[in-house]
């Protein structure tokens, strides 16, 4: 079960901290909570827009979600899947954040929206333009974000996050983490989400987690604030490692 940390869980009225013992417990609990929120959203509104993420933890979560969705064929009508960022590589590349969904999803009720790949359009700018057009006036009900050791979220890296950019999606042409070409939600788009959950596990994330808790604005993750509710969901190694 999640723990409450004296003096920590209420460090910011706009940001809730949830602590789990390890990545396995974190993923299990997030999966359960996420499925509940999706089901409620679909029941109440008939539609739910979810933005997924990449990275080790994000990919594991996506794979678990796909398994659950596939086990309930004919359900989840109205669920739309997007990605907060995508790598501009070939469509069959395992580096694509959307790969676990594209390769394994069999539930035809779910609508999947992917960023065009490098073998579909000529430039990452063109891919961004088409993704922006697909979004139109859509905003996310829930955006899931991983957390990089350097404090990046989506493909918004320290020193290059374009904090004041009002566009929904931008082209990244010089990502410090390969591949260099990417499409990414802006902070404006992320913070327009009704809910945002930032998930992090492992000692390598501890410095970034500390900076978020301390309100250190040198990292993009510290700027994340959803419309209704923002969560920082971590395991013990990500919180307590010195």
C-alpha positions in Angstrom: 0.0 0.0 0.0 1.0 3.6 -0.5 2.7 5.3 2.4 2.2 8.9 3.7 5.4 10.6 4.7 5.2 13.1 7.5 6.2 16.5 6.3 6.3 15.3 2.7 2.9 14.3 1.5 1.6 17.9 1.9 4.7 19.6 0.6 2.7 21.3 -2.1 -1.1 21.9 -2.1 -1.1 21.5 -5.9 1.0 18.3 -6.0 0.3 15.0 -4.2 3.0 12.5 -3.5 2.3 8.8 -3.4 5.0 6.4 -2.3 5.2 2.6 -3.0 7.8 0.1 -1.9 9.2 -0.9 -5.3 8.5 -0.7 -9.0 6.3 -3.8 -9.0 4.0 -2.4 -6.3 4.0 1.0 -8.1 3.0 -0.5 -11.4 0.3 -2.7 -10.0 -1.3 0.1 -8.0 -1.1 2.6 -10.9 -2.6 0.1 -13.3 -5.5 -0.5 -11.0 -6.1 3.2 -10.3 -5.8 4.0 -14.0 -8.3 1.4 -15.1 -10.7 2.7 -12.5 -10.4 6.3 -13.7 -10.8 5.3 -17.3 -13.9 3.3 -16.6 -15.5 6.1 -14.6 -14.6 8.6 -17.3 -16.1 6.5 -20.0 -19.3 5.8 -18.0 -19.8 9.5 -17.1 -18.7 11.2 -20.3 -18.6 8.5 -23.0 -15.0 9.5 -23.9 -11.6 9.5 -22.3 -8.4 10.8 -23.7 -5.2 9.3 -22.2 -1.6 10.2 -23.0 0.9 7.5 -22.4 4.7 7.8 -22.1 7.9 5.8 -22.9 10.8 4.8 -20.8 11.2 1.6 -18.9 8.5 2.2 -16.4 6.1 3.8 -18.9 6.6 0.9 -21.4 5.9 -1.6 -18.7 2.7 0.2 -17.7 1.6 0.4 -21.3 2.2 -3.3 -21.9 0.1 -4.1 -18.8 -2.7 -1.8 -20.0 -2.7 -3.4 -23.4 -3.0 -6.9 -21.8 -6.0 -5.7 -19.7 -7.7 -4.0 -22.7 -7.2 -7.1 -24.9 -8.8 -9.3 -22.2 -12.0 -7.2 -22.4 -12.9 -7.2 -26.1 -15.9 -5.1 -27.0 -15.3 -2.7 -24.1 -13.5 0.6 -23.7 -15.4 2.2 -26.6 -14.6 5.9 -26.4 -11.1 5.5 -25.1 -8.5 7.5 -27.1 -4.8 6.8 -26.7 -2.2 9.5 -27.4 1.5 9.9 -26.5 3.1 12.9 -24.8 6.2 12.4 -26.9 7.4 10.1 -29.7 10.7 9.3 -31.4 11.0 10.2 -35.0 12.2 6.8 -36.3 10.9 4.1 -38.7 7.4 2.8 -38.0 8.6 -0.7 -37.1 11.3 0.5 -34.7 11.2 -0.8 -31.2 12.3 2.7 -30.1 8.8 4.0 -30.8 6.9 4.8 -27.6 3.8 3.5 -29.3 5.3 0.1 -30.2 3.7 -1.9 -27.3 0.3 -0.7 -28.4 0.8 -0.9 -32.2 2.3 -4.4 -32.0 0.0 -6.0 -29.4 -3.4 -4.2 -29.1 -6.3 -6.3 -30.4 -9.2 -4.4 -28.8 -10.7 -2.6 -31.8 -12.9 -0.4 -29.7 -9.9 1.7 -28.6 -8.9 4.6 -30.9 -5.1 5.0 -31.2 -3.5 8.2 -32.4 0.2 8.0 -33.2 2.8 10.4 -34.4 3.8 9.8 -38.0 7.1 8.0 -38.4 10.2 8.8 -40.4 9.1 6.4 -43.2 5.7 8.0 -43.4 6.6 11.7 -43.6 9.8 13.5 -44.6 10.5 15.6 -41.5 9.8 15.7 -37.8 8.2 19.1 -38.3 5.7 17.5 -40.7 5.0 14.8 -38.2 4.3 17.4 -35.5 2.0 19.4 -37.8 -0.1 16.3 -38.5 -0.2 15.3 -34.8 -1.3 18.8 -33.9 -4.0 18.6 -36.6 -5.2 15.3 -35.2 -5.4 16.8 -31.7 -7.5 19.7 -33.0 -9.2 21.0 -29.9 -8.6 17.9 -27.8 -7.0 18.0 -24.4 -6.1 15.0 -22.2 -8.2 13.7 -19.4 -5.1 12.1 -18.0 -1.4 12.4 -19.0 1.1 9.9 -17.7 4.7 11.1 -17.6 7.9 9.3 -16.9 10.7 11.2 -15.2 14.3 11.3 -16.5 17.2 11.3 -14.2 17.9 14.9 -15.4 14.4 15.9 -14.7 13.0 15.8 -18.2 9.4 14.9 -19.0 8.1 13.9 -22.4 10.9 15.1 -24.6 11.3 18.4 -22.8 14.9 18.5 -21.5 16.5 21.0 -19.0 17.6 24.1 -20.8 15.5 23.4 -23.8 11.9 22.9 -22.5 10.4 26.0 -24.1 8.5 26.7 -21.0 6.4 29.5 -22.4 5.6 27.9 -25.8 1.8 28.0 -26.3 1.7 25.4 -29.1 0.4 21.9 -28.3 3.2 19.9 -29.9 6.8 20.9 -30.9 9.6 19.3 -32.9 12.7 18.4 -31.0 15.7 18.3 -33.3 18.6 18.1 -30.8 17.5 15.8 -28.0 20.5 15.1 -25.7 19.2 11.6 -25.4 19.1 9.7 -28.7 17.4 9.6 -31.1 17.8 13.3 -31.6 14.6 13.9 -33.5 11.3 13.7 -31.6 7.8 15.1 -31.3 6.7 16.3 -27.8 3.8 17.8 -26.0 4.7 21.2 -24.7 4.3 22.2 -21.0 1.2 24.1 -22.1 -0.4 21.0 -23.5 0.6 18.8 -20.6 -0.7 21.3 -18.0 -4.0 21.6 -19.9 -4.6 18.0 -18.9 -7.3 17.4 -16.3 -5.0 15.0 -14.4 -1.2 14.5 -14.7 0.6 11.6 -13.0 4.4 11.6 -13.0 5.8 8.2 -12.2 9.4 7.4 -11.2 11.2 4.4 -9.7 14.8 3.7 -8.9 17.8 5.5 -7.3 18.7 7.2 -10.6 15.5 9.3 -10.3 16.1 10.5 -6.7 17.8 13.7 -7.6 15.0 14.8 -10.0 12.4 13.8 -7.4 14.1 15.9 -4.8 14.2 18.9 -7.1 10.5 18.6 -7.8 9.8 18.4 -4.0 12.0 21.4 -3.4 10.4 23.4 -6.3 13.7 23.6 -8.2 12.7 25.2 -11.5 15.9 24.2 -13.2 14.1 21.0 -14.4 11.0 20.8 -16.6 9.3 18.4 -14.3 9.0 21.1 -11.6 6.6 23.0 -13.9 4.0 20.3 -14.2 0.6 21.3 -12.8 -2.6 19.8 -14.2 -5.9 21.6 -14.3 -7.4 19.6 -11.5 -4.9 17.2 -9.9 -1.2 16.5 -10.2 0.5 13.4 -8.7 4.1 12.4 -8.2 4.1 8.7 -7.8 7.5 7.1 -6.7 9.0 4.1 -5.1 11.3 4.2 -2.0 14.5 4.2 -4.0 13.4 7.3 -6.0 12.5 9.2 -2.8 15.1 8.2 -0.2 18.4 7.5 -2.1 21.0 10.0 -1.1 
